[in-house]
Amino acid sequence: MMKFYSQEAIKLEKKYGANNYAPLPVVLERGNGVYVWDVEGRRYYDFLSAYSAVNQGHVHPRILNVMIKQASNLTLTSRAFYSDKLGLAEKKLCDLFGYERAILMNTGAEGNETAIKLARKWGYEKKGIPINEAVIVGVEKNFHGRTTTIISVSTDPVATTNFGPFMPGFEIVPYNDLEALEEVLQNPNVAGLWMEPIQGEAGVYLPEEGYLRKAQELCHRYNVLFMVDEVQTGVGRTGKLLASDYEEIKPDMIILGKAISGGFYPVSAVLTSSEVMDVFQPGQHGSTYGGNPLGCAVMMEALDVLIDEKLTENAYVLGKIFRERMSQLCDKTDLLIGVRGKGLLNALLVNDSEDSSTATLICYELMKNGLLAKPTHGNIIRFAPPLVITEKQIEKCMDIIEDAVLNFELAEA
Ligand SMILES: *Cc1c(COP(=O)(O)O)cnc(C)c1O
């Protein structure tokens, strides 16, 4: 067979695809655990993990086996019939995360759309909000996906410019600002408060201590549903099963996606109480592939792998080691100003403006040295390796990062 080279693959995407991403110029063809290989056979540490979808590592053998077995048996029934997997999958989610009910969708955006629809319907039918007046409150710098409704709450001009008109019924408050939040929640038409517990895409912004707990208290006081998007932060990524666990909050709804299916197959879910879930009646919401047996089987195994291999605990321990070493690195160079994060969701802050290309150039240097990471903005690099990474491997990766940063600084000087 003819060898397929990077340049040809890149040319094909450029010619026939959409230009809606700016990939690093590396063409991957194989993955295993923390590693991926390009078509020329070069090996890299994956420090993006497909935006935290591959927490269990690439091509995890247990998930692979279950996927093959289920794919040979039954893949899709639609929800017109029951399947032998859906109830088990829903029970697994409810037991593991401590909720009464679950609804399965496919992408994170769809999970969030589902949560919005639940909150609005709950607002009209349980809270007594006048029809079509429900408000959902989001926070600045949020990221919840790419649908026209979801971007209506975005404050990022890149995500919104020329995509209007936008969906009404949303209000935006500054992040970490409890006063502004309390003011807006006093509007009796507010059905839900919707936020990420740590803002991943924005650049790994952490809430001030106590913010989430106070926000939850305010939601209870004003009879507003607290909807927490754990699509990126959930499933062990931050060193707890949910990032919400850091403040011991129990949101009225959580939205999960990405790593709940270990990178094999798109599965998302909304978990909530019976009171909220029961606002959905037959025909009112759905998805052809949502909750299909293949997705359910893959998800159940991916969650078992997370528990059996203690990946959450590993993320907690290695995250501390990572941030400690990176903050020492920040002391050694003027190029970096800090590191922040929880567990293995971390960001290195580059001493340059948001519209600079410095973070991208550092990522090129990292790539040359065998480590793949992407900037979230011109001056923030996110580091999120698969949670199966070992201490020895992460030590090696920190050497790569340190060398790349110091070399880059020398070359610039
Ligand atoms: C990635 C992400 C989404 C969107 O998930 P998709 O599967 O890409 O639709 C939603 N919310 C958060 C917090 C995310 O990180």
The ligand as a MOL file (V3000), in Angstrom:
LIG
                    3D

  0  0  0     0  0            999 V3000
M  V30 BEGIN CTAB
M  V30 COUNTS 15 15 0 0 0
M  V30 BEGIN ATOM
M  V30 1 C -16.7420 20.4850 24.8690 0
M  V30 2 C -17.7450 21.1200 25.7180 0
M  V30 3 C -19.1100 21.1800 25.3410 0
M  V30 4 C -19.5860 20.7500 23.9710 0
M  V30 5 O -19.4390 19.3960 23.7230 0
M  V30 6 P -19.5670 18.8720 22.2180 0
M  V30 7 O -19.5500 17.3800 22.3670 0
M  V30 8 O -18.3840 19.4080 21.4680 0
M  V30 9 O -20.8510 19.3880 21.6690 0
M  V30 10 C -20.0140 21.7050 26.2370 0
M  V30 11 N -19.6260 22.1670 27.4310 0
M  V30 12 C -18.3430 22.1380 27.8280 0
M  V30 13 C -17.9800 22.6540 29.1830 0
M  V30 14 C -17.3540 21.6370 26.9910 0
M  V30 15 O -16.0810 21.6540 27.3690 0
M  V30 END ATOM
M  V30 BEGIN BOND
M  V30 1 1 1 2
M  V30 2 1 2 3
M  V30 3 2 2 14
M  V30 4 1 3 4
M  V30 5 2 3 10
M  V30 6 1 4 5
M  V30 7 1 5 6
M  V30 8 2 6 7
M  V30 9 1 6 8
M  V30 10 1 6 9
M  V30 11 1 10 11
M  V30 12 2 11 12
M  V30 13 1 12 13
M  V30 14 1 12 14
M  V30 15 1 14 15
M  V30 END BOND
M  V30 END CTAB
M  END
